[in-house]
Amino acid sequence: MARRTQEQAQATRQRILESAAQLFAERGWAHSAMQEVAHRAGVTRGAVYWHFRDQSDLLEALLDETQLPWQVVRPLPSAVQAGSPLALRQALVRLGTAPLAWLEASVPAQRLLCILGPWSVGQGHERLVEVQQAHRQAGLLCFQNALAQAAAQGALRPGIEPAVAALGVFALVEGLMQQWLRQPGAFGLATVGASVLQTHLAGVFVG
């Protein structure tokens, strides 16, 4: 009986989180009342407060339990970094496509990025801004390291600065995600993203 009660409580908590994510994405976390979350989840207001103190606590839980696109980006393996210019270029395309594919497939990530958008930034939730910046910086660092290695091997065209090239790739990926979130389904995010990255990096790498 105790196990069943725990399972029911967990199911209620997840339903509340799902409803909060929907509401926060639509209206912003600071403009969503706990009563509205309860109504959308089909539970009492007391049930919401049993699991979460307030909207900020709900947002903290969403941040902890949702993987953002830049979190799936990993540094290139040493063997790839030591490869040919073509191999490095293809690896960078895969590196840049990974967060696009994750976002395209993950509804929770889509909602959280909407929450991290203009409705929420600057509304006083420091951790929200910190999490967003930390994940973006980690993604940029992966590109910087990969392109610095490519430059060390002479794989970049003359005059190309690795840091500038990394920022360009990062901006392309960020821009594609933002555009797709405005019109989900308007284009295949991962497919189009891979093509855009191929075209861009062809002008960065030799050969």
Buried (B, 14 or more C-beta within 10 A) or exposed (E): EEEEEEEEEEEBBEBBBBBBBBBBBBBBBBBBEBEBBBBBBEBEBEBBEEBBEEBBBBBBBBBEEBEBBBBBBEBBEEEBBEBEBEBBBBBBBEBBBBBBBBBBEBBBBBBBBBBBBEBBEEEEBEEBBEBBEEBBEBBBBBBBBBBBBBBEBEBBEEEBEBEEBBBBBBEBBBEBBEEBBEEEEEEBBBEBBBEBBBEBBEEBBBE
